[in-house]
Amino acid sequence: MNKLSLFLILLIPLFACRNSSQPEFDARLSDQLDKLIEQEDYFRFRAVLNAQEDELSEPHALYYRAIADQVFNQPERSNQSIAMLIEDSEELNDTLLQELYNIKLQNHIYLNEYRKAEETNMFIRENYRSLLDSSELGDLRNTWKIWKALRDVPPQEVTRNRDFTIPLYKDKVGLSNITVGFDSTEVNMVFDTGANFSVISRSYVDKLGLRLIPASFDVGALTGALINSDLAVAEQLDIGGLTYNNVVFLVFDDEDLSIPQVDYHITGIIGFPVIEAMDEIHLHKDDTLFIPQHANPYTYGNLALDGLTPVVAVEYSRDTLNFHLDTGAPNTSLFAPFYRKYKKEIEANREKTVFKTGGAGGVVEFEGYIVDSLHLKIGPVTARLDSLQTHIEDIAGQESYFHGNLGQDYIRQFGTMILSFKHASILFED
């Protein structure tokens, strides 16, 4: 499922004038960090920041630490740094202030603080309109409809009652489904870390006792088309040993969650905000899901967040690449940045072909290549993947620095995949 665009970082010089008492390498280091963030190269950004943070002025260090904390799922701490910067904002130019409020907005979204998200969105549009291009302004206007509609909805809460293991069920197109309890009704829903929000088909809103909230905002689909959506809130739902309150769903029309060519219909999707709140999940090869009541203190630090999408540090050919993690995707695919980086290698003795892929909003065709096989390393383990579809153009016309989408064909080569959202780590075990 394509992400609903919520947040864009565009970095330019940070301060109206740099403190002349700071050494020259402070400016060079800032420029290096800015470039890494612009390229969404989060893992190199963190490595450089951790190694050289003491070479930055205090405001610069707070600024970059706020970004690192956001990307590595520490939104409260990120907002603390932002508050300190804004409180003493005499040195900050309008561009930097706008970026700080952008980060603050995303943190409120992570924390399900809808009223604060609405207010921050409005503040950005009212005070920094001249710094926004038409696309950014349109995105803020569109997503403001979400936070305005949800402003009186309390934050999502979860109660972890015990350790538990539950089965996953494969549907007819191979997607993993999980049983979700709504009051006295249970339904199977797609379990998908690649979905930025949970989704429900319109015909099931009343069936499951959800509260419909008209909002009429647009969500970008795989095809590049826009899907008009409303919102619904489940006051309570249960997944195994977890009880959730105030869970938000996007409401799609039934036809937008259907692929008529294969007579396939999705009831709903459990997406990132619900999955992330589990803190830690273990996906087993035998199609079971284990969730511990208390998260373990992993220290791999190879899992980041791109908006509401998990990002994995993947090693290939002695290089660290950024892949989106999508447990709802049967197969790993390679994106245009991977093609551009390894173009000669990919095009050698291969013919261009046309692929079809389906998702919310329909079926889309794209040109690309089949990469016969490659080896990808995550943490200490390596897996071989065969017959990978490789895009040669950015998806839906959107420039991206991400190199691919990691799917089930990688995950299922191991006995267990452990995702620790709380400790920003992913690991695989036999």
C-alpha positions as CSV (number, residue, x, y, z in Angstrom):
1,M,0.0,0.0,0.0
2,N,1.5,3.3,-1.0
3,K,2.1,5.7,1.8
4,L,-0.1,8.8,2.4
5,S,2.5,11.6,2.1
6,L,2.6,13.3,5.5
7,F,6.1,14.8,5.9
8,L,8.9,16.1,3.8
9,I,12.3,17.3,5.0
10,L,14.0,19.9,2.7
11,L,17.2,21.1,4.3
12,I,19.0,24.4,3.5
13,P,21.3,26.5,5.6
14,L,20.2,26.2,9.2
15,F,20.8,29.5,10.8
16,A,20.4,33.1,9.7
17,C,24.1,33.5,10.5
18,R,26.4,30.9,11.9
19,N,28.1,31.6,15.2
20,S,31.5,32.9,14.2
21,S,33.0,31.3,17.4
22,Q,32.3,27.9,16.0
23,P,35.1,26.3,14.0
24,E,34.9,26.0,10.2
25,F,34.4,22.2,10.3
26,D,31.1,22.8,12.1
27,A,29.7,24.2,8.8
28,R,31.2,21.4,6.7
29,L,29.8,18.8,9.1
30,S,26.3,20.5,9.0
31,D,26.4,20.4,5.2
32,Q,27.3,16.7,5.2
33,L,24.5,15.9,7.6
34,D,22.0,18.0,5.6
35,K,22.9,16.0,2.5
36,L,22.5,12.6,4.2
37,I,19.0,13.6,5.4
38,E,18.0,15.0,2.1
39,Q,18.9,11.7,0.6
40,E,17.0,9.8,3.3
41,D,20.3,8.0,4.2
42,Y,19.3,7.7,7.8
43,F,21.8,5.1,8.9
44,R,24.9,6.9,7.6
45,F,23.4,10.2,9.0
46,R,23.1,8.6,12.5
47,A,26.6,7.2,12.3
48,V,28.2,10.5,11.4
49,L,26.1,12.3,14.0
50,N,27.1,9.9,16.8
51,A,30.8,10.1,15.8
52,Q,31.0,13.9,15.5
53,E,28.2,15.4,17.5
54,D,30.6,17.1,19.9
55,E,32.0,19.1,16.9
56,L,28.6,20.8,16.5
57,S,27.3,23.9,18.2
58,E,24.7,23.2,20.8
59,P,21.7,24.4,18.6
60,H,23.0,22.3,15.7
61,A,23.4,19.3,17.9
62,L,19.8,19.7,19.2
63,Y,18.5,20.1,15.7
64,Y,20.1,17.0,14.3
65,R,19.4,15.0,17.4
66,A,15.7,15.9,17.0
67,I,15.7,14.4,13.5
68,A,17.6,11.3,14.6
69,D,15.2,10.7,17.5
70,Q,12.2,11.1,15.1
71,V,13.6,8.7,12.5
72,F,14.6,6.1,15.1
73,N,11.2,6.2,16.9
74,Q,11.8,8.4,19.9
75,P,9.2,11.1,19.1
76,E,8.8,12.4,22.7
77,R,12.6,13.0,23.0
78,S,12.6,14.6,19.6
79,N,9.9,17.1,20.6
80,Q,11.8,17.9,23.8
81,S,14.8,19.0,21.6
82,I,12.5,21.0,19.4
83,A,10.9,22.8,22.3
84,M,14.3,23.8,23.6
85,L,15.3,25.2,20.1
86,I,12.0,27.1,19.6
87,E,12.1,28.6,23.1
88,D,15.5,30.1,22.3
89,S,14.8,30.9,18.6
90,E,16.5,34.3,18.1
91,E,19.2,32.7,15.9
92,L,16.8,30.6,13.9
93,N,15.7,31.7,10.4
94,D,12.2,31.0,9.1
95,T,13.3,28.1,7.0
96,L,14.8,26.2,10.0
97,L,11.7,27.1,12.1
98,Q,9.5,25.6,9.4
99,E,11.5,22.4,9.4
100,L,11.3,22.1,13.2
101,Y,7.5,22.4,13.0
102,N,7.5,19.8,10.3
103,I,9.3,17.4,12.5
104,K,7.1,18.3,15.4
105,L,4.0,17.6,13.3
106,Q,5.3,14.1,12.4
107,N,6.1,13.4,16.0
108,H,2.5,14.3,17.0
109,I,1.3,11.9,14.3
110,Y,3.5,9.1,15.7
111,L,2.1,9.8,19.1
112,N,-1.6,9.8,17.9
113,E,-1.9,13.4,19.2
114,Y,-4.4,14.5,16.6
115,R,-5.4,17.8,18.0
116,K,-1.7,18.9,18.3
117,A,-1.2,17.6,14.8
118,E,-4.1,19.7,13.5
119,E,-2.8,22.8,15.3
120,T,0.8,22.4,14.1
121,N,-0.3,21.7,10.5
122,M,-2.4,25.0,10.6
123,F,0.5,26.9,12.2
124,I,2.9,25.9,9.4
125,R,0.4,26.9,6.7
126,E,-0.4,30.2,8.4
127,N,3.2,31.3,9.2
128,Y,5.4,29.7,6.5
129,R,3.2,29.7,3.4
130,S,5.8,31.6,1.4
131,L,8.3,28.7,2.0
132,L,6.0,26.0,0.8
133,D,5.7,24.9,-2.8
134,S,2.3,24.0,-4.3
135,S,2.8,20.2,-3.6
136,E,3.8,20.7,0.0
137,L,0.9,23.1,0.6
138,G,-1.6,20.8,-1.1
139,D,-0.3,17.9,1.1
140,L,-0.7,19.9,4.3
141,R,-4.2,20.9,3.3
142,N,-5.2,17.3,2.5
143,T,-3.8,15.8,5.7
144,W,-5.2,18.6,7.8
145,K,-8.6,17.1,7.0
146,I,-7.5,13.9,8.8
147,W,-6.3,15.6,12.0
148,K,-9.2,18.0,12.1
149,A,-11.7,15.1,11.8
150,L,-9.8,13.2,14.6
151,R,-9.1,16.2,16.9
152,D,-11.5,15.0,19.6
153,V,-10.5,11.3,19.3
154,P,-8.2,10.2,22.2
155,P,-4.8,8.7,21.4
156,Q,-4.7,5.0,20.6
157,E,-3.9,2.9,23.7
158,V,-2.8,-0.7,24.0
159,T,-2.9,-3.0,27.0
160,R,-0.4,-5.9,26.9
161,N,-2.1,-8.7,28.9
162,R,0.5,-11.5,28.4
163,D,2.9,-13.2,26.0
164,F,1.0,-14.8,23.2
165,T,1.2,-16.7,19.9
166,I,-1.5,-16.5,17.2
167,P,-1.7,-18.0,13.7
168,L,-1.4,-16.1,10.4
169,Y,-3.6,-17.2,7.5
170,K,-2.6,-16.9,3.9
171,D,-5.3,-15.6,1.6
172,K,-5.8,-16.4,-2.1
173,V,-3.1,-14.0,-3.2
174,G,-0.6,-15.0,-0.6
175,L,-1.0,-12.1,1.9
176,S,-0.8,-12.8,5.6
177,N,-4.1,-12.3,7.5
178,I,-4.6,-12.0,11.3
179,T,-7.8,-12.5,13.3
180,V,-9.1,-9.3,14.9
181,G,-11.8,-9.2,17.4
182,F,-14.4,-6.4,17.4
183,D,-16.8,-6.8,20.3
184,S,-18.5,-10.1,19.6
185,T,-17.3,-10.3,15.9
186,E,-14.1,-11.7,14.6
187,V,-12.7,-11.0,11.1
188,N,-9.5,-11.8,9.2
189,M,-7.6,-8.7,8.1
190,V,-4.3,-8.3,6.2
191,F,-1.3,-7.9,8.5
192,D,0.9,-5.4,6.7
193,T,3.8,-3.3,8.0
194,G,3.9,-1.5,4.7
195,A,0.5,0.0,5.2
196,N,0.9,3.5,6.8
197,F,-2.6,3.3,8.3
198,S,-5.1,0.6,9.1
199,V,-7.8,0.3,6.5
200,I,-11.4,-0.9,6.5
201,S,-13.8,-1.4,3.6
202,R,-16.8,0.8,3.8
203,S,-19.3,-2.1,3.9
204,Y,-17.7,-3.4,7.1
205,V,-17.8,-0.1,9.1
206,D,-21.4,-0.8,10.4
207,K,-20.9,-4.5,10.6
208,L,-18.0,-4.2,13.1
209,G,-19.6,-1.3,15.1
210,L,-17.0,1.3,14.1
211,R,-17.8,5.0,14.3
212,L,-17.7,6.6,10.8
213,I,-16.1,10.1,10.7
214,P,-16.6,11.9,7.3
215,A,-13.3,13.5,6.3
216,S,-13.1,13.3,2.4
217,F,-9.3,13.4,2.0
218,D,-7.2,11.8,-0.7
219,V,-4.8,8.8,-0.5
220,G,-2.3,8.0,-3.2
221,A,-2.7,4.6,-4.7
222,L,-0.1,2.3,-6.3
223,T,-1.4,3.4,-9.7
224,G,-0.7,7.0,-9.0
225,A,-4.5,7.7,-8.8
226,L,-6.0,9.3,-5.7
227,I,-8.5,7.4,-3.5
228,N,-11.0,9.4,-1.6
229,S,-11.2,8.2,2.0
230,D,-13.1,8.8,5.2
231,L,-12.2,7.7,8.7
232,A,-13.6,5.3,11.3
233,V,-12.7,4.6,14.9
234,A,-12.9,1.3,16.7
235,E,-13.4,2.0,20.4
236,Q,-11.9,-1.4,21.2
237,L,-10.4,-4.3,19.3
238,D,-8.5,-7.4,20.4
239,I,-5.5,-9.1,18.8
240,G,-4.4,-12.2,20.8
241,G,-3.3,-10.9,24.2
242,L,-3.5,-7.2,23.2
243,T,-6.5,-4.9,23.8
244,Y,-6.5,-1.7,21.8
245,N,-8.7,1.4,22.3
246,N,-9.3,4.2,19.9
247,V,-7.9,2.6,16.8
248,V,-8.2,4.7,13.6
249,F,-9.0,3.2,10.2
250,L,-9.0,4.8,6.8
251,V,-12.3,3.9,5.1
252,F,-12.0,2.9,1.4
253,D,-14.9,2.0,-0.9
254,D,-15.1,-1.7,-1.4
255,E,-14.1,-1.5,-5.1
256,D,-10.8,0.3,-4.0
257,L,-9.9,-2.8,-2.0
258,S,-10.7,-5.3,-4.7
259,I,-8.8,-6.8,-7.6
260,P,-11.6,-8.1,-9.8
261,Q,-9.3,-9.8,-12.2
262,V,-8.7,-12.5,-9.6
263,D,-11.9,-12.1,-7.7
264,Y,-10.0,-10.8,-4.6
265,H,-11.5,-8.5,-1.9
266,I,-9.9,-7.1,1.2
267,T,-12.0,-6.7,4.3
268,G,-9.4,-4.6,6.1
269,I,-5.8,-4.0,6.8
270,I,-4.0,-3.9,10.1
271,G,-1.3,-1.3,9.4
272,F,1.7,0.4,10.9
273,P,0.2,2.3,13.9
274,V,-1.3,-0.8,15.3
275,I,1.7,-3.0,14.6
276,E,4.2,-0.5,15.9
277,A,2.3,-0.3,19.2
278,M,3.0,-4.0,19.7
279,D,6.6,-2.9,20.5
280,E,8.1,-6.2,19.3
281,I,6.9,-8.9,17.0
282,H,8.2,-12.3,16.0
283,L,7.1,-13.6,12.6
284,H,7.7,-17.3,12.4
285,K,8.1,-19.4,9.2
286,D,5.3,-21.7,10.4
287,D,2.9,-18.8,9.9
288,T,2.5,-17.9,13.6
289,L,3.0,-14.5,15.2
290,F,4.6,-14.2,18.7
291,I,4.3,-11.0,20.7
292,P,6.0,-10.7,24.1
293,Q,4.4,-8.7,26.8
294,H,7.7,-7.0,27.4
295,A,10.1,-6.0,24.6
296,N,13.7,-7.2,24.7
297,P,16.6,-4.7,24.6
298,Y,18.0,-5.3,21.1
299,T,20.8,-3.0,20.0
300,Y,21.1,-3.6,16.2
301,G,19.8,-0.2,15.4
302,N,19.1,-1.2,11.8
303,L,15.4,-0.2,11.7
304,A,14.3,3.3,11.0
305,L,11.0,5.1,10.0
306,D,10.2,6.9,6.8
307,G,7.1,8.7,7.8
308,L,4.9,5.7,8.8
309,T,6.9,3.1,6.9
310,P,9.7,0.9,8.4
311,V,13.1,1.2,6.7
312,V,15.7,-1.5,6.9
313,A,19.5,-1.2,6.5
314,V,20.4,-3.8,3.9
315,E,24.0,-4.5,2.8
316,Y,24.7,-5.3,-0.9
317,S,28.1,-5.3,-2.6
318,R,29.7,-3.8,0.5
319,D,27.3,-0.9,0.4
320,T,24.5,-0.1,2.9
321,L,21.2,0.5,1.1
322,N,17.8,1.5,2.5
323,F,14.8,-0.8,1.8
324,H,11.2,-0.3,2.9
325,L,9.9,-3.3,4.8
326,D,6.6,-4.6,3.6
327,T,5.4,-7.8,5.2
328,G,2.3,-7.6,2.9
329,A,4.4,-8.0,-0.2
330,P,4.9,-11.6,-1.4
331,N,8.2,-10.6,-3.2
332,T,11.0,-8.2,-2.8
333,S,11.3,-5.6,-5.6
334,L,14.1,-3.2,-6.5
335,F,13.4,0.5,-7.1
336,A,14.8,3.0,-9.6
337,P,17.7,4.2,-7.3
338,F,19.0,0.6,-7.2
339,Y,18.8,0.4,-11.0
340,R,20.5,3.7,-11.4
341,K,23.3,2.7,-9.0
342,Y,23.9,-0.7,-10.7
343,K,22.7,0.1,-14.2
344,K,25.6,-1.5,-16.1
345,E,25.4,-4.7,-14.0
346,I,21.6,-4.9,-14.4
347,E,21.4,-4.2,-18.1
348,A,24.2,-6.6,-19.1
349,N,22.7,-9.5,-21.1
350,R,19.1,-8.7,-20.0
351,E,16.1,-7.5,-22.0
352,K,13.7,-4.9,-20.8
353,T,10.2,-6.2,-20.0
354,V,6.8,-5.1,-18.7
355,F,5.4,-6.0,-15.3
356,K,2.0,-5.8,-13.8
357,T,1.4,-5.4,-10.1
358,G,-1.8,-4.8,-8.1
359,G,-2.9,-3.1,-4.9
360,A,-5.3,-0.6,-3.5
361,G,-6.6,1.4,-6.5
362,G,-6.1,-1.2,-9.1
363,V,-3.4,-2.7,-11.3
364,V,-0.4,-0.8,-12.7
365,E,2.1,-1.7,-15.5
366,F,5.8,-0.6,-15.5
367,E,8.9,-1.3,-17.5
368,G,11.9,-2.9,-15.9
369,Y,14.3,-5.8,-15.7
370,I,14.4,-9.1,-14.0
371,V,17.5,-9.4,-11.8
372,D,18.3,-13.1,-11.8
373,S,19.7,-13.3,-8.3
374,L,21.5,-11.3,-5.7
375,H,22.5,-11.6,-2.0
376,L,21.3,-9.2,0.6
377,K,22.6,-9.0,4.1
378,I,20.7,-7.7,7.1
379,G,22.5,-7.7,10.4
380,P,24.7,-10.8,10.5
381,V,22.6,-12.9,8.1
382,T,22.5,-13.1,4.3
383,A,19.9,-14.5,1.9
384,R,19.8,-15.1,-1.8
385,L,16.8,-13.7,-3.8
386,D,16.0,-14.7,-7.3
387,S,14.0,-13.2,-10.2
388,L,13.6,-9.7,-8.7
389,Q,11.4,-7.2,-10.6
390,T,13.5,-4.0,-11.0
391,H,11.9,-0.6,-11.6
392,I,13.7,1.8,-14.0
393,E,11.5,4.8,-13.2
394,D,10.4,6.2,-9.8
395,I,7.1,4.8,-8.7
396,A,4.1,7.0,-9.5
397,G,6.5,9.7,-10.7
398,Q,7.8,10.4,-7.2
399,E,11.5,10.7,-6.7
400,S,12.8,8.4,-4.0
401,Y,16.2,7.5,-2.6
402,F,15.0,4.1,-1.4
403,H,16.5,1.1,-3.1
404,G,13.8,-1.5,-2.8
405,N,10.9,-3.1,-0.9
406,L,11.7,-6.1,1.2
407,G,9.0,-8.8,1.1
408,Q,8.1,-12.2,2.3
409,D,10.6,-14.0,-0.1
410,Y,13.4,-12.7,2.1
411,I,11.6,-13.1,5.4
412,R,10.5,-16.7,4.9
413,Q,14.1,-17.9,4.3
414,F,14.6,-17.8,8.1
415,G,12.8,-19.4,10.9
416,T,11.9,-16.1,12.6
417,M,12.0,-12.4,11.8
418,I,12.0,-10.2,14.9
419,L,11.0,-6.6,14.6
420,S,11.7,-4.4,17.6
421,F,10.0,-1.0,17.0
422,K,10.8,0.0,20.6
423,H,14.6,-0.5,20.1
424,A,14.8,0.2,16.3
425,S,16.1,-3.3,15.4
426,I,15.4,-6.1,13.0
427,L,17.0,-9.5,13.1
428,F,16.5,-12.9,11.6
429,E,17.0,-16.3,13.3
430,D,17.0,-19.8,11.8
